[in-house]
Amino acid sequence: MSSRPRLVRRESAGVPCARREAAMDQGRTPTIEDVAAAAGVSRSTVSRVINDDERVSARVRTQVRRAISDLAYSPNPAAQALARGGRRGGAAGVA
């Protein structure tokens, strides 16, 4: 069984998201996987929403954006630079 905490949906603006708290308790920032779990979609769908892909429905886009907001998720610039496979954005690779 997974040791990751179960997601508890945020019911009101005054109640912090359990997944964000769990990530912070573990000394890490929320990941794209955390956003996907919170929104109930795949990691690929979260990526499509972040990159404004038009193939994502408005309903799902709203779910994902709400999860991104609830978790205070922000993409890691170094990871994005590595994923692009270049030095765009000024990130240095590891030799």
N, C-alpha and C positions, 0 to 999 in steps of 0.2 A: 504494500500500500504506500502511496506517496506521502512524504513528510510535509508537503506544501499545505498551508492552511486553506480551509474552504473559504470561498468567496461569500461575503455577506454584502448584499446590495445596499447602497447608501439610500436611505429613505428620505432624509431631509438635509438641507444645506448645513445644518449645525452638527451633523454626525459624520465623523471622519470615516473614510472607506477602510474596511478591515484589510483588504489586500495591500493598500498603501502602507498601513501601519505595520503589517507583517514584513514587507520589504524593508522598511526603515529599521525595524527591530533586528533584522538580519544584516544591517549595515550596508544595504544596497539600494539603489534607486529602482523604481518599477521598470520592467522590461516590456518589450513588445508582446511577449508571451503572457505577461500579467494583464495587459490591455485586452488581448484576445480572449482570455478566460473571463474577464469581467464583462465583456460585451457578448460573450457566447458565440464567437466567430473564430475563424482560423487566423493564424499569424499572417497568412497571405492577404486576407481581407483587410486586416489592420494596415498592412503596408500599402495596399491599394488606396485606402482612405487617406493615409498620410500623403501619398503622391498624387491625390486628386484624380484617380482613375475613374472614368465615366461609367465603367461597368458595374459599379456598386450602387445598389438601390438607395433611395433617399432615407428609407427607414433604417437600413443597416448603417448607413453613413452617420445618422443621428446617434444610434446606439454606440458606435465606436467613438465618436467625438465626445459623447457623455463619459464614457469610460476613460478616455484620455484626460479629460478635465478632472474627473473624480480622483484619478490616481496621480495627477500632476506629472504625467509622463512627458518627457521631452527626448527626442532622438539623440543618440550619442554621435557627435560630429566625427569622431575618430573612426567609429564603426561604419558610418556612412561613407567616409572617404575610402576605407578599405573595400567596402562592397562595390564602390564604383570602379575600383581597380586602378585608380590613378592618384595623382597628387593634387587634384583639384581641391580647393579648400585649404591647402597648406598643411595637411596631415602628412607626417613622415611614416614610411613603412619600416618594418623590421627586416634587417638583412640577415 
